[in-house]
């Protein structure tokens, strides 16, 4: 995300909120995907639950991305 907003804090609270959602959802997605591939001695994960969590994370990422596109498009048109 630093390549999109290099060394600057976005002025818009909406942008900051969207970036936080995008970042936190990406970290959650990474964590959920790791749960799907557990270490050998641990019990098998609940694949249905992990799948639901991955879908939710993907939805949150898409939502945040859409918010950012909408916000930046509006700002660029003003």
C-alpha positions as CSV (number, residue, x, y, z in Angstrom):
1,X,0.0,0.0,0.0
2,X,3.0,2.3,0.4
3,X,3.4,2.3,-3.3
4,X,-0.1,3.7,-3.7
5,X,0.3,6.3,-0.9
6,X,4.1,6.8,-0.6
7,X,5.3,8.4,2.6
8,X,2.2,10.4,3.1
9,X,-0.8,10.1,5.4
10,X,-4.0,10.4,3.4
11,X,-5.9,13.5,4.3
12,X,-9.3,12.0,3.9
13,X,-10.7,10.0,6.9
14,X,-12.6,7.9,4.4
15,X,-9.4,6.9,2.6
16,X,-7.7,6.1,5.9
17,X,-10.6,4.0,7.0
18,X,-10.7,2.1,3.6
19,X,-6.9,1.6,3.8
20,X,-7.2,0.2,7.4
21,X,-10.0,-2.2,6.2
22,X,-7.9,-3.2,3.2
23,X,-4.8,-3.8,5.3
24,X,-6.5,-5.6,8.1
25,X,-8.5,-7.8,5.7
26,X,-5.4,-8.8,3.8
27,X,-3.6,-9.8,7.0
28,X,-6.7,-11.8,8.1
29,X,-6.9,-13.5,4.7
30,X,-3.2,-14.5,5.0
31,X,-3.9,-15.9,8.5
32,X,-7.0,-17.8,7.4
33,X,-5.2,-19.3,4.5
34,X,-2.4,-20.5,6.8
35,X,-5.0,-22.3,8.9
36,X,-6.0,-24.3,5.9
37,X,-2.6,-25.8,5.8
38,X,-1.9,-26.9,9.4
39,X,1.3,-28.5,10.6
40,X,1.2,-32.3,10.5
41,X,0.7,-33.0,14.2
42,X,-2.2,-30.6,14.7
43,X,-5.8,-31.6,14.2
44,X,-7.4,-30.9,10.8
45,X,-9.0,-27.5,10.5
46,X,-12.7,-27.0,10.1
47,X,-12.5,-26.4,6.3
48,X,-16.1,-25.0,6.1
49,X,-15.3,-22.4,8.7
50,X,-12.0,-21.5,7.2
51,X,-13.7,-21.2,3.8
52,X,-16.3,-18.9,5.2
53,X,-13.6,-16.7,6.8
54,X,-11.6,-16.6,3.5
55,X,-14.8,-15.5,1.6
56,X,-15.5,-12.8,4.2
57,X,-11.9,-11.5,4.0
58,X,-12.1,-11.5,0.2
59,X,-15.4,-9.6,0.4
60,X,-13.9,-7.0,2.8
61,X,-10.9,-6.5,0.5
62,X,-13.1,-6.0,-2.5
63,X,-15.3,-3.6,-0.5
64,X,-12.3,-1.5,0.7
65,X,-10.8,-1.5,-2.9
66,X,-14.2,-0.3,-4.3
67,X,-14.3,2.5,-1.6
68,X,-10.8,3.6,-2.5
69,X,-11.6,3.7,-6.2
70,X,-14.8,5.6,-5.6
71,X,-13.1,8.1,-3.3
72,X,-10.1,8.7,-5.4
73,X,-12.2,9.0,-8.6
74,X,-14.4,11.7,-6.9
75,X,-11.3,13.5,-5.6
76,X,-9.7,13.5,-9.0
77,X,-12.8,14.8,-10.7
78,X,-13.0,17.8,-8.4
